[in-house]
Amino acid sequence: MTTVIFLKGIVIGFLISTPVGPIAVLCMQRTLKGGRIHGVVSGLGAATADAVYGFFAASSLSFISNFLIKEQLWFRLVGGLYLCYIGVRLCRSRLVQNTTSGNSASHFSNYVSALFLTFANPGTFLAFAAVFASLGVTQVRVHYASAGLLVSGVFIGAGLWWFILTSVTSVFLKKLDYDRLAWLNRISGIVIAGFGLFILLSLVL
């Protein structure tokens, strides 16, 4: 039983992470600029947020879910503004490709920013709740130990997706010259800013 719960968590974490969105573009851009380790660290930040949201959904903490739903406008507002900021910053910055491992400060900022942006999307929590229901993962809600096992699987599944994405991106980027990489960097910035604008517009439309 515990093995099944853990495996379901891996599948859920992988599936929740695969849709292409601002975090995916951000991880790819950081892989482009700093090397695969920067993209992986960013992905782990997103995976951590996914695991936390997964725990909330699995343990059925009603006060958490009510808070996320009630305050989702502010979450989306801050997240949208931050995405716009990151996008504009990328468009205006020069590409200085660095394939070294980087320093701990940059890794920390990559991790925290991806963690924050994933937290700023309460829809992730609702997605987990829907997926749990569709897969019949309901019996773990009254057992925190089982919920913890499920969430561990979610983290591993999400982390696996980010590792695959950044690895493929890293291999692809090795075939491009500097000018094309610079254009990809600008395009990434435009796409990320576009996600931010879409979120902000959705608040008023």
C-alpha positions as CSV (number, residue, x, y, z in Angstrom):
1,M,0.0,0.0,0.0
2,T,2.7,2.5,1.0
3,T,4.6,1.7,-2.3
4,V,1.5,2.4,-4.3
5,I,1.0,5.7,-2.6
6,F,4.6,6.7,-3.2
7,L,4.5,5.7,-6.9
8,K,1.3,7.7,-7.3
9,G,3.0,10.7,-5.8
10,I,5.8,10.4,-8.3
11,V,3.4,10.2,-11.2
12,I,1.4,13.2,-9.9
13,G,4.4,15.3,-9.3
14,F,5.6,14.6,-12.8
15,L,2.3,15.3,-14.4
16,I,1.7,18.6,-12.5
17,S,5.1,19.9,-13.6
18,T,5.0,19.1,-17.3
19,P,2.7,21.8,-18.7
20,V,4.8,24.5,-20.2
21,G,4.5,27.7,-18.2
22,P,6.6,30.6,-16.8
23,I,8.6,28.3,-14.5
24,A,9.5,26.0,-17.4
25,V,10.6,29.0,-19.5
26,L,12.5,30.4,-16.5
27,C,14.4,27.1,-15.9
28,M,15.3,26.9,-19.5
29,Q,16.5,30.5,-19.6
30,R,18.7,29.9,-16.5
31,T,20.1,26.8,-18.1
32,L,20.8,28.9,-21.1
33,K,22.6,31.6,-19.2
34,G,24.4,29.8,-16.4
35,G,24.4,26.1,-17.2
36,R,22.3,23.1,-16.3
37,I,22.9,23.3,-12.5
38,H,21.2,26.7,-12.4
39,G,18.1,25.3,-14.2
40,V,18.0,22.2,-11.9
41,V,18.2,24.3,-8.8
42,S,15.4,26.5,-10.0
43,G,13.4,23.4,-10.8
44,L,14.0,22.1,-7.3
45,G,12.5,25.3,-5.9
46,A,9.4,24.7,-7.9
47,A,9.3,21.0,-6.9
48,T,9.5,22.1,-3.2
49,A,6.5,24.4,-3.6
50,D,4.7,21.6,-5.5
51,A,5.4,19.2,-2.6
52,V,4.1,21.7,0.0
53,Y,0.9,22.4,-2.0
54,G,0.6,18.6,-2.5
55,F,0.7,18.1,1.3
56,F,-2.0,20.7,1.8
57,A,-4.2,19.0,-0.7
58,A,-3.5,15.5,0.6
59,S,-4.0,16.3,4.3
60,S,-7.1,18.2,3.5
61,L,-6.2,21.3,5.7
62,S,-9.4,23.3,5.1
63,F,-8.1,26.5,6.7
64,I,-5.1,26.5,4.3
65,S,-7.3,25.8,1.2
66,N,-9.8,28.5,2.2
67,F,-7.0,31.0,2.7
68,L,-5.4,30.2,-0.7
69,I,-8.7,30.5,-2.5
70,K,-9.7,33.7,-0.6
71,E,-6.4,35.4,-1.2
72,Q,-5.6,34.1,-4.7
73,L,-6.1,37.6,-6.2
74,W,-3.1,38.9,-4.2
75,F,-1.0,35.9,-5.0
76,R,-1.6,36.3,-8.7
77,L,-1.1,40.0,-8.6
78,V,2.3,39.7,-6.9
79,G,3.3,36.7,-9.1
80,G,2.2,38.5,-12.3
81,L,4.2,41.7,-11.4
82,Y,7.3,39.6,-10.5
83,L,7.1,37.7,-13.8
84,C,6.9,41.0,-15.7
85,Y,9.9,42.3,-13.8
86,I,11.9,39.2,-14.6
87,G,10.9,39.3,-18.2
88,V,11.9,42.9,-18.7
89,R,15.1,42.4,-16.8
90,L,16.0,39.5,-19.1
91,C,15.2,41.5,-22.3
92,R,17.5,44.3,-21.2
93,S,20.4,42.2,-20.0
94,R,23.3,41.0,-22.0
95,L,23.9,37.3,-22.3
96,V,27.0,36.2,-20.5
97,Q,27.0,32.5,-20.7
98,N,28.6,30.7,-17.8
99,T,28.7,27.0,-17.8
100,T,30.4,26.7,-14.4
101,S,28.6,25.7,-11.3
102,G,28.2,29.3,-10.1
103,N,28.2,30.5,-6.5
104,S,25.9,29.5,-3.6
105,A,24.3,33.0,-3.5
106,S,23.1,32.7,-7.1
107,H,21.8,29.2,-6.5
108,F,20.0,30.3,-3.4
109,S,18.3,33.2,-5.3
110,N,17.4,30.8,-8.2
111,Y,15.8,28.4,-5.8
112,V,13.9,31.0,-3.8
113,S,12.6,32.9,-6.8
114,A,11.2,29.6,-8.4
115,L,9.8,28.6,-5.0
116,F,8.1,32.0,-4.7
117,L,6.7,32.0,-8.2
118,T,5.2,28.5,-7.8
119,F,3.7,29.5,-4.5
120,A,2.2,32.6,-6.1
121,N,0.0,30.3,-8.2
122,P,-2.8,28.9,-5.9
123,G,-4.0,27.1,-9.0
124,T,-1.3,24.6,-8.3
125,F,-3.1,23.6,-5.1
126,L,-6.4,23.2,-6.9
127,A,-4.7,21.1,-9.6
128,F,-3.3,18.8,-6.9
129,A,-6.8,18.5,-5.3
130,A,-8.3,17.6,-8.7
131,V,-5.6,15.1,-9.6
132,F,-5.8,13.4,-6.2
133,A,-9.5,13.0,-6.6
134,S,-9.3,11.7,-10.2
135,L,-6.7,9.1,-9.2
136,G,-8.6,8.1,-6.1
137,V,-6.0,9.3,-3.7
138,T,-8.4,10.1,-0.9
139,Q,-7.7,7.6,1.8
140,V,-4.4,9.3,2.8
141,R,-6.1,12.4,3.9
142,V,-6.6,11.2,7.4
143,H,-3.1,9.8,7.8
144,Y,-0.3,12.4,7.9
145,A,2.4,9.7,7.5
146,S,0.8,8.5,4.3
147,A,0.4,12.1,3.1
148,G,4.1,12.6,3.8
149,L,5.0,9.6,1.7
150,L,2.8,10.8,-1.1
151,V,4.3,14.2,-1.0
152,S,7.8,12.7,-1.1
153,G,6.8,11.1,-4.3
154,V,5.5,14.3,-5.6
155,F,8.8,16.1,-5.0
156,I,10.8,13.3,-6.7
157,G,8.4,13.2,-9.7
158,A,8.5,17.0,-10.1
159,G,12.3,17.0,-9.6
160,L,12.6,14.3,-12.2
161,W,10.8,16.4,-14.8
162,W,13.0,19.5,-14.1
163,F,16.1,17.4,-14.4
164,I,14.9,16.0,-17.8
165,L,13.9,19.4,-19.1
166,T,17.2,21.1,-18.1
167,S,19.2,18.2,-19.5
168,V,17.5,18.4,-22.9
169,T,17.8,22.1,-22.9
170,S,21.5,21.9,-22.1
171,V,22.2,19.5,-24.9
172,F,20.3,21.6,-27.4
173,L,22.0,24.8,-26.4
174,K,25.5,23.4,-27.0
175,K,24.6,23.4,-30.7
176,L,23.9,27.1,-30.9
177,D,26.2,30.0,-31.4
178,Y,26.3,33.2,-29.2
179,D,24.0,35.3,-31.4
180,R,21.3,32.7,-31.4
181,L,21.7,32.1,-27.7
182,A,21.3,35.9,-27.2
183,W,18.1,35.9,-29.2
184,L,16.8,33.0,-27.2
185,N,17.5,34.9,-24.0
186,R,15.5,37.9,-25.2
187,I,12.6,35.6,-26.4
188,S,12.6,33.9,-23.0
189,G,12.3,37.3,-21.4
190,I,9.4,38.3,-23.7
191,V,7.6,35.0,-23.0
192,I,8.0,35.3,-19.2
193,A,6.8,38.9,-19.3
194,G,3.9,37.8,-21.5
195,F,2.9,35.2,-18.9
196,G,3.0,38.0,-16.3
197,L,0.8,40.3,-18.4
198,F,-1.7,37.5,-19.0
199,I,-2.0,36.9,-15.3
200,L,-2.5,40.6,-14.6
201,L,-5.0,41.0,-17.3
202,S,-7.0,38.0,-16.1
203,L,-7.5,39.8,-12.8
204,V,-9.4,42.7,-14.5
205,L,-11.2,40.9,-17.3
